[in-house]
Amino acid sequence: MIEINWGKPLSFVISPDGDIQEFTTAEQAHYWLRKRWPVADTARDRALHQIRAAMDCMVSVGSARRAFISAAKTAGFRSESRVA
């Protein structure tokens, strides 16, 4: 299986203890959205759709990244760069 590198890794704080998860490929983000995501909402559903479409070369990787970032925000994840 070929993994799709989607540019600079995205790092999010995923727990109150400050645990950080780095997302480096579309497949990794897809797995998290399906199996480990803390909320099921429309932002998650849209991100799943966009990532699948990017994996099938139907939309840009950039649009999949933006949808994933939006879903991460609605799930309560914070960007690592925003942590004090």
C-alpha positions as CSV (number, residue, x, y, z in Angstrom):
1,M,0.0,0.0,0.0
2,I,1.3,3.4,-0.9
3,E,0.6,6.1,1.7
4,I,-0.2,9.6,0.6
5,N,2.1,12.2,2.1
6,W,0.0,15.3,2.6
7,G,2.7,17.8,3.3
8,K,3.9,19.1,6.6
9,P,2.7,17.0,9.5
10,L,-0.2,18.2,11.5
11,S,0.3,18.0,15.3
12,F,-2.6,18.2,17.8
13,V,-2.9,18.1,21.5
14,I,-5.4,15.2,22.0
15,S,-5.7,15.0,25.8
16,P,-5.9,17.1,28.9
17,D,-2.5,15.7,29.8
18,G,-1.0,17.3,26.8
19,D,-0.5,14.1,24.7
20,I,0.4,15.1,21.1
21,Q,-0.5,13.2,18.0
22,E,1.2,13.9,14.7
23,F,-0.6,13.2,11.5
24,T,1.7,12.6,8.6
25,T,-0.4,10.8,5.9
26,A,-4.0,10.8,4.7
27,E,-4.3,7.2,5.7
28,Q,-3.3,7.9,9.2
29,A,-5.9,10.7,9.4
30,H,-8.5,8.4,7.9
31,Y,-7.8,5.7,10.4
32,W,-8.1,8.2,13.3
33,L,-11.4,9.6,12.0
34,R,-12.9,6.1,11.6
35,K,-11.5,4.4,14.8
36,R,-10.3,6.9,17.4
37,W,-12.2,10.1,16.9
38,P,-13.9,11.3,20.1
39,V,-17.0,12.8,18.4
40,A,-19.3,11.8,15.5
41,D,-20.4,15.1,13.9
42,T,-20.7,16.6,10.5
43,A,-17.2,18.0,10.5
44,R,-15.9,14.4,11.1
45,D,-18.1,13.1,8.3
46,R,-17.0,15.8,5.9
47,A,-13.3,15.1,6.7
48,L,-13.8,11.4,6.1
49,H,-15.4,12.1,2.7
50,Q,-12.7,14.6,1.7
51,I,-9.8,12.3,2.7
52,R,-11.3,9.3,0.9
53,A,-11.8,11.5,-2.2
54,A,-8.1,12.7,-1.9
55,M,-7.0,9.1,-1.6
56,D,-8.9,8.5,-4.9
57,C,-7.4,11.6,-6.5
58,M,-10.8,13.2,-6.8
59,V,-10.0,16.3,-4.7
60,S,-6.9,18.0,-3.6
61,V,-4.9,16.9,-0.6
62,G,-5.1,20.5,0.6
63,S,-8.9,20.4,0.8
64,A,-8.7,17.1,2.7
65,R,-6.2,18.7,5.2
66,R,-8.5,21.7,5.7
67,A,-11.4,19.4,6.4
68,F,-9.3,17.4,8.8
69,I,-8.2,20.5,10.7
70,S,-11.8,21.7,11.0
71,A,-12.8,18.3,12.3
72,A,-10.0,18.4,14.8
73,K,-11.2,21.8,16.1
74,T,-14.7,20.6,16.6
75,A,-13.4,17.5,18.4
76,G,-11.7,19.8,20.9
77,F,-8.1,19.1,19.7
78,R,-5.7,22.0,19.8
79,S,-2.9,22.7,17.4
80,E,0.4,21.9,19.0
81,S,1.7,25.4,17.9
82,R,-1.1,27.0,20.0
83,V,-0.1,25.3,23.2
84,A,1.6,27.7,25.7
